[in-house]
Structure formats: C-alpha cells, structure tokens
Amino acid sequence: MMTRDECLDILHRYRRNDVVVVTTMGCVRPWFALSNSRLDFPSAGSAMGHAADFAMGIALAQPSRQVWALNGDGSMLMSLGTLVTISQTPPPNLVLFVFQNDTFEVTGNQPIPGAGSISMTQIAHGAGFARVHEFREKTVLEEKMPLILKEAGPTFI
C-alpha cells in the first residue's frame, strides 16, 4: 500500500515548473517539505473542505496552467458538491488528487463517515468525472503519471 508521502514524492518528481499546486490539511506540511515554488498555495490549510473549489477557480482563471489539488478524503467529504461543479464546468487543466486514509487526519484521526466502506473513485464517477484513476501501489502510479498528465481534465485520482 502506497503512503501519502510516497505519493507526494512521485507527484513532486512529475510536477513541471508551471503547475499550480493547492494543498490542504494533511498534505500542506509534507508538500512544503518537498516544494517551495511560488505556485504552491498551502493557504487552504485552514480551509478544510475547500482545496478542490479553490483549485477549480485557479484552473478557470489560468487555463494555460495545469492545476493540482492535493486533498484528503475527509476534506473532500465536506464539499462533495464541488465534484459535481467541477465535472459540469469542466476545467480541462485540473487534476484532483484525493488521499484516502479514512480519517479526519489533522483533527485527531477520527474516522470519516463511511470509513472502510466508501470509494472516492465511485463517488467521483457518480459526480460526472470522465477520467478517474485509483492507485494503491507506487510503481503503478509512477508508470501511469506521464499519460495521465497528458489527459484533458478534469481528472480525479
């Protein structure tokens, strides 16, 4: 099973210099340890549930840049309507990464509603995302990243 930090390391290696990265909650500090780009937006750290909609706004305002949102499953559950808004808009330059650990990590690792029984990828499909990927092994993510990043989005991982 791939850890969040292993995944972030892979993303950091595949990130181009012009990619905007919005992080929230549990991803803020580990991403900041890897990157100090002027295009990093860790300010969503205190806005649990709003990294995806913030990233969508940036993607719409900056259509020539790819925009990544690094979100947790707890944060995503707090604003599921954002998935529908993204899929209906849809910004082709947005890649939404949701790290599923079944907890509200930053507030004490309390279980999220549906912990162990929900699938974030099924939720994304149901919200209308056409491009949805799920990775459990880092070798598979590393192999697929170059192709995924060439896809027109929005993409849910």
Secondary structure, 3 states (H helix, E strand, C coil): CCCHHHHHHHHHHHCCCCCEEEECHHHHHHHHHHCCCCCEEHHHHHCCCCHHHHHHHHHHHCCCCCEEEEEEHHHHHCCCHHHHHHHHCCCCCEEEEEECCCEECCCCCEECCCCCCCCHHHHHHHHCCCEECCCCCHHHHHHHHHHHCCCCCCEEC
